[in-house]
Amino acid sequence: MAGDGKKKGPDGPGGRKKRLRKYVAPALIVYGSIMQLGLEQVAAYSSRTLKTDIEPLSLSECEAMLDKLLRADIYRFRYKQERRGSKRHIGVMAEEAPVEIVDQGRRAIRLASTLGFLMAAVKALAHEQRRLLERLKRA
């Protein structure tokens, strides 16, 4: 209030600096969709400069991921918070998904790891396709 004798401004009442409490926000949880308009995409940092203990996957590891992918059940579903009649999603159940793509509590899918997992499976498929094409050419 004007005229109350207390200094007001960016440092707060009485000129004292406000103490900032450390606060760690919980994970962002959204029921529904996150939409983004424009040319920018949602991105995860993946630069080599941000990583350590880097080693390429072997072809046999890629093939093992393909095998796990082929054994995984894929479902169509709605989340409990969504209205009946809303468009259904397609995906896996975290409790049943390959361990490489789930969080520690097996309640969420790690999207960047899922992408890497799928890329490894595609690499194994491409290798198998090339091997079979070479066999056909020799036959």
Backbone as CSV, one residue per row, in Angstrom:
resi,resn,N_x,N_y,N_z,CA_x,CA_y,CA_z,C_x,C_y,C_z
1,MET,0.827,-1.168,0.000,0.000,0.000,0.000,0.876,1.238,0.000
2,ALA,0.501,2.246,-0.752,1.265,3.491,-0.772,1.164,4.158,0.586
3,GLY,2.289,4.728,1.050,2.278,5.479,2.289,2.366,4.621,3.541
4,ASP,2.613,3.294,3.430,2.707,2.462,4.637,4.123,2.454,5.212
5,GLY,5.047,3.189,4.564,6.405,3.302,5.078,7.327,2.164,4.697
6,LYS,6.822,1.126,4.072,7.661,-0.011,3.678,8.099,0.172,2.232
7,LYS,9.379,-0.075,2.008,9.899,-0.001,0.652,9.377,-1.200,-0.145
8,LYS,8.876,-0.906,-1.334,8.428,-1.985,-2.198,9.220,-1.931,-3.487
9,GLY,9.420,-3.042,-4.072,10.154,-3.090,-5.330,10.563,-4.511,-5.623
10,PRO,11.542,-4.647,-6.494,11.933,-5.998,-6.906,12.514,-6.830,-5.775
11,ASP,12.997,-6.158,-4.713,13.560,-6.918,-3.599,12.513,-7.296,-2.564
12,GLY,11.267,-6.895,-2.763,10.201,-7.260,-1.850,9.978,-6.209,-0.791
13,PRO,9.000,-6.438,0.088,8.681,-5.468,1.132,9.888,-5.201,2.020
14,GLY,10.096,-3.950,2.379,11.185,-3.603,3.279,12.556,-3.685,2.640
15,GLY,12.617,-3.901,1.339,13.898,-3.968,0.645,14.633,-5.279,0.844
16,ARG,14.056,-6.232,1.510,14.711,-7.537,1.720,14.553,-8.401,0.472
17,LYS,15.597,-9.091,0.137,15.506,-10.008,-1.001,14.671,-11.208,-0.612
18,LYS,13.821,-11.608,-1.519,13.017,-12.804,-1.271,13.922,-14.027,-1.369
19,ARG,13.776,-14.909,-0.453,14.534,-16.158,-0.517,13.821,-17.099,-1.463
20,LEU,14.584,-17.642,-2.379,14.016,-18.601,-3.320,14.217,-20.002,-2.764
21,ARG,13.149,-20.714,-2.658,13.243,-22.093,-2.199,13.552,-22.983,-3.385
22,LYS,14.395,-23.956,-3.143,14.639,-24.937,-4.193,13.395,-25.798,-4.324
23,TYR,12.989,-26.005,-5.544,11.793,-26.801,-5.788,12.053,-27.677,-6.994
24,VAL,11.857,-28.933,-6.816,11.976,-29.866,-7.928,10.571,-30.263,-8.315
25,ALA,10.195,-29.890,-9.521,8.845,-30.171,-9.984,8.701,-31.654,-10.303
26,PRO,7.539,-32.208,-10.064,7.304,-33.600,-10.475,7.252,-33.672,-11.994
27,ALA,7.289,-34.856,-12.508,7.204,-35.046,-13.957,5.921,-34.433,-14.484
28,LEU,5.995,-33.926,-15.686,4.807,-33.389,-16.333,3.895,-34.550,-16.706
29,ILE,2.682,-34.510,-16.233,1.709,-35.541,-16.553,0.560,-34.868,-17.279
30,VAL,0.243,-35.368,-18.463,-0.819,-34.788,-19.272,-1.811,-35.884,-19.617
31,TYR,-3.071,-35.644,-19.335,-4.120,-36.556,-19.768,-4.714,-35.942,-21.016
32,GLY,-4.489,-36.562,-22.141,-4.938,-35.995,-23.397,-3.757,-35.874,-24.322
33,SER,-3.717,-34.814,-25.091,-2.676,-34.634,-26.096,-1.894,-33.364,-25.836
34,ILE,-0.650,-33.373,-26.230,0.159,-32.168,-26.276,0.304,-31.859,-27.755
35,MET,-0.120,-30.701,-28.149,-0.078,-30.320,-29.558,0.926,-29.194,-29.736
36,GLN,1.617,-29.198,-30.852,2.534,-28.120,-31.172,2.292,-27.706,-32.601
37,LEU,2.117,-26.432,-32.812,1.914,-25.903,-34.151,3.220,-25.309,-34.646
38,GLY,3.420,-25.346,-35.937,4.616,-24.749,-36.505,5.582,-25.796,-37.003
39,LEU,6.745,-25.326,-37.382,7.737,-26.202,-37.998,8.602,-26.942,-36.986
40,GLU,8.725,-26.421,-35.794,9.567,-27.058,-34.791,8.963,-28.385,-34.348
41,GLN,9.829,-29.285,-33.979,9.404,-30.594,-33.509,9.825,-30.777,-32.059
42,VAL,9.144,-31.664,-31.358,9.602,-32.044,-30.028,10.870,-32.865,-30.234
43,ALA,11.912,-32.524,-29.523,13.196,-33.185,-29.743,13.843,-33.561,-28.415
44,ALA,14.614,-34.620,-28.449,15.402,-35.037,-27.290,16.875,-34.864,-27.659
45,TYR,17.632,-34.236,-26.784,19.057,-34.090,-27.055,19.678,-35.460,-27.219
46,SER,20.525,-35.593,-28.255,21.143,-36.883,-28.514,22.586,-36.739,-28.988
47,SER,23.185,-35.600,-28.777,24.539,-35.346,-29.230,25.549,-36.250,-28.521
48,ARG,26.518,-36.684,-29.264,27.619,-37.480,-28.715,28.291,-36.732,-27.562
49,THR,28.319,-35.388,-27.634,28.986,-34.585,-26.608,28.284,-34.672,-25.257
50,LEU,27.057,-35.146,-25.230,26.294,-35.246,-23.988,26.308,-36.653,-23.393
51,LYS,27.021,-37.570,-24.028,26.935,-38.980,-23.641,28.288,-39.535,-23.224
52,THR,28.235,-40.639,-22.507,29.437,-41.349,-22.095,29.176,-42.853,-22.229
53,ASP,30.205,-43.664,-22.126,30.072,-45.126,-22.241,29.383,-45.529,-23.540
54,ILE,29.773,-44.921,-24.637,29.144,-45.140,-25.941,29.739,-46.382,-26.598
55,GLU,28.877,-47.281,-27.051,29.335,-48.429,-27.831,28.230,-48.832,-28.798
56,PRO,28.594,-49.143,-30.041,27.574,-49.522,-31.019,26.978,-50.899,-30.695
57,LEU,25.737,-51.093,-31.080,25.106,-52.404,-30.917,25.641,-53.340,-31.986
58,SER,25.839,-54.582,-31.618,26.250,-55.589,-32.595,25.020,-56.033,-33.380
59,LEU,25.254,-56.675,-34.505,24.143,-57.199,-35.299,23.342,-58.213,-34.489
60,SER,24.017,-59.029,-33.690,23.279,-60.017,-32.885,22.397,-59.329,-31.837
61,GLU,22.839,-58.195,-31.286,21.990,-57.450,-30.355,20.775,-56.870,-31.082
62,CYS,20.986,-56.369,-32.294,19.869,-55.845,-33.101,18.873,-56.963,-33.407
63,GLU,19.389,-58.139,-33.737,18.513,-59.281,-34.016,17.730,-59.695,-32.774
64,ALA,18.362,-59.636,-31.606,17.669,-59.958,-30.351,16.541,-58.959,-30.093
65,MET,16.771,-57.699,-30.418,15.723,-56.690,-30.244,14.576,-56.928,-31.219
66,LEU,14.900,-57.352,-32.429,13.858,-57.697,-33.390,13.014,-58.857,-32.856
67,ASP,13.666,-59.863,-32.304,12.935,-61.000,-31.730,12.008,-60.550,-30.601
68,LYS,12.504,-59.669,-29.731,11.661,-59.163,-28.637,10.486,-58.360,-29.184
69,LEU,10.745,-57.573,-30.208,9.679,-56.781,-30.826,8.603,-57.691,-31.415
70,LEU,9.010,-58.747,-32.064,8.048,-59.676,-32.676,7.225,-60.419,-31.627
71,ARG,7.782,-60.603,-30.434,7.043,-61.279,-29.352,6.131,-60.332,-28.576
72,ALA,6.336,-59.027,-28.721,5.556,-58.056,-27.946,4.141,-57.932,-28.507
73,ASP,3.163,-57.967,-27.627,1.787,-57.723,-28.041,1.579,-56.233,-28.219
74,ILE,0.860,-55.871,-29.264,0.525,-54.477,-29.559,-0.981,-54.351,-29.394
75,TYR,-1.401,-53.313,-28.712,-2.813,-53.150,-28.367,-3.394,-51.859,-28.929
76,ARG,-4.703,-51.833,-29.018,-5.476,-50.611,-29.263,-6.197,-50.338,-27.945
77,PHE,-6.180,-49.080,-27.483,-6.725,-48.791,-26.142,-7.043,-47.310,-25.989
78,ARG,-7.743,-47.016,-24.908,-7.957,-45.654,-24.425,-7.426,-45.592,-23.003
79,TYR,-6.941,-44.426,-22.605,-6.581,-44.229,-21.203,-7.860,-44.036,-20.406
80,LYS,-7.844,-44.426,-19.151,-9.036,-44.365,-18.310,-9.612,-42.962,-18.218
81,GLN,-8.783,-41.936,-18.319,-9.255,-40.562,-18.200,-9.933,-40.057,-19.479
82,GLU,-9.818,-40.802,-20.568,-10.392,-40.367,-21.846,-11.845,-40.795,-21.957
83,ARG,-12.585,-40.019,-22.702,-14.006,-40.311,-22.880,-14.221,-41.509,-23.796
84,ARG,-15.253,-42.267,-23.480,-15.661,-43.366,-24.341,-16.002,-42.773,-25.712
85,GLY,-15.582,-43.419,-26.751,-15.823,-42.917,-28.094,-14.688,-42.061,-28.636
86,SER,-13.737,-41.663,-27.777,-12.592,-40.900,-28.275,-11.670,-41.847,-29.051
87,LYS,-10.838,-41.266,-29.879,-9.941,-42.065,-30.706,-9.015,-42.908,-29.825
88,ARG,-8.863,-44.169,-30.177,-8.013,-45.058,-29.393,-6.557,-44.957,-29.853
89,HIS,-5.662,-45.262,-28.937,-4.222,-45.257,-29.186,-3.783,-46.666,-29.597
90,ILE,-2.582,-46.760,-30.120,-1.973,-48.052,-30.436,-0.630,-48.092,-29.732
91,GLY,-0.355,-49.168,-29.019,0.922,-49.270,-28.330,1.023,-50.517,-27.486
92,VAL,2.007,-50.510,-26.628,2.287,-51.657,-25.758,1.853,-51.331,-24.337
93,MET,1.764,-52.351,-23.515,1.568,-52.177,-22.085,2.957,-52.180,-21.456
94,ALA,3.269,-51.166,-20.681,4.614,-51.038,-20.113,5.019,-52.286,-19.326
95,GLU,4.045,-52.892,-18.642,4.350,-54.080,-17.843,4.807,-55.258,-18.705
96,GLU,4.442,-55.256,-19.982,4.771,-56.361,-20.885,5.856,-56.006,-21.901
97,ALA,6.222,-54.730,-21.970,7.143,-54.254,-23.001,8.576,-54.706,-22.729
98,PRO,9.405,-54.730,-23.764,10.819,-55.075,-23.554,11.456,-54.151,-22.518
99,VAL,12.284,-54.715,-21.678,12.894,-53.971,-20.572,13.711,-52.777,-21.074
100,GLU,14.222,-52.847,-22.278,15.052,-51.767,-22.823,14.290,-50.462,-23.028
101,ILE,12.968,-50.509,-23.079,12.207,-49.297,-23.415,11.318,-48.781,-22.290
102,VAL,11.342,-49.399,-21.129,10.457,-48.964,-20.041,11.250,-48.272,-18.936
103,ASP,10.532,-47.495,-18.116,11.183,-46.872,-16.965,11.356,-47.917,-15.871
104,GLN,12.017,-47.539,-14.785,12.337,-48.500,-13.726,11.108,-49.110,-13.075
105,GLY,10.021,-48.368,-12.996,8.812,-48.893,-12.381,7.931,-49.678,-13.337
106,ARG,8.359,-49.790,-14.593,7.598,-50.482,-15.647,6.169,-49.927,-15.762
107,ARG,6.049,-48.590,-15.633,4.734,-47.960,-15.793,4.718,-47.001,-16.975
108,ALA,5.890,-46.712,-17.535,5.983,-45.756,-18.643,6.968,-46.258,-19.687
109,ILE,6.751,-45.799,-20.900,7.639,-46.112,-22.022,8.581,-44.936,-22.209
110,ARG,9.867,-45.215,-22.331,10.853,-44.161,-22.616,10.926,-44.016,-24.136
111,LEU,10.439,-42.892,-24.645,10.276,-42.728,-26.085,11.593,-42.731,-26.852
112,ALA,12.630,-42.077,-26.344,13.915,-42.073,-27.051,14.494,-43.487,-27.121
113,SER,14.378,-44.245,-26.039,14.861,-45.628,-26.049,14.019,-46.492,-26.976
114,THR,12.713,-46.208,-27.041,11.845,-46.950,-27.951,12.273,-46.715,-29.393
115,LEU,12.594,-45.470,-29.723,13.050,-45.167,-31.077,14.331,-45.923,-31.395
116,GLY,15.289,-45.913,-30.482,16.531,-46.651,-30.705,16.300,-48.144,-30.845
117,PHE,15.401,-48.676,-30.022,15.049,-50.090,-30.072,14.464,-50.448,-31.448
118,LEU,13.538,-49.610,-31.925,12.916,-49.852,-33.233,13.929,-49.719,-34.365
119,MET,14.850,-48.753,-34.257,15.893,-48.601,-35.280,16.779,-49.843,-35.332
120,ALA,17.094,-50.407,-34.169,17.908,-51.625,-34.129,17.163,-52.785,-34.781
121,ALA,15.859,-52.898,-34.524,15.059,-53.971,-35.128,14.982,-53.798,-36.643
122,VAL,14.823,-52.576,-37.106,14.790,-52.313,-38.553,16.140,-52.667,-39.177
123,LYS,17.217,-52.340,-38.481,18.559,-52.683,-38.987,18.701,-54.199,-39.137
124,ALA,18.215,-54.955,-38.161,18.273,-56.418,-38.242,17.436,-56.922,-39.415
125,LEU,16.247,-56.333,-39.615,15.397,-56.726,-40.751,16.072,-56.423,-42.087
126,ALA,16.668,-55.248,-42.193,17.344,-54.859,-43.433,18.511,-55.796,-43.729
127,HIS,19.247,-56.165,-42.694,20.359,-57.096,-42.883,19.853,-58.450,-43.374
128,GLU,18.780,-58.924,-42.772,18.198,-60.212,-43.183,17.679,-60.132,-44.625
129,GLN,17.051,-59.032,-44.968,16.542,-58.865,-46.336,17.692,-58.891,-47.342
130,ARG,18.760,-58.169,-47.056,19.917,-58.167,-47.967,20.527,-59.547,-48.099
131,ARG,20.605,-60.268,-46.991,21.159,-61.632,-47.027,20.304,-62.534,-47.918
132,LEU,18.977,-62.418,-47.769,18.081,-63.242,-48.580,18.132,-62.857,-50.052
133,LEU,18.243,-61.551,-50.350,18.358,-61.110,-51.747,19.638,-61.636,-52.391
134,GLU,20.721,-61.659,-51.640,21.972,-62.209,-52.160,21.840,-63.706,-52.456
135,ARG,21.138,-64.413,-51.581,20.894,-65.848,-51.823,20.080,-66.057,-53.083
136,LEU,19.068,-65.229,-53.298,18.241,-65.330,-54.499,19.041,-65.045,-55.765
137,LYS,19.925,-64.082,-55.692,20.744,-63.739,-56.849,21.678,-64.885,-57.216
138,ARG,22.155,-65.616,-56.221,23.070,-66.740,-56.472,22.336,-67.982,-56.938
139,ALA,21.042,-68.052,-56.686,20.279,-69.263,-57.023,19.935,-69.332,-58.496
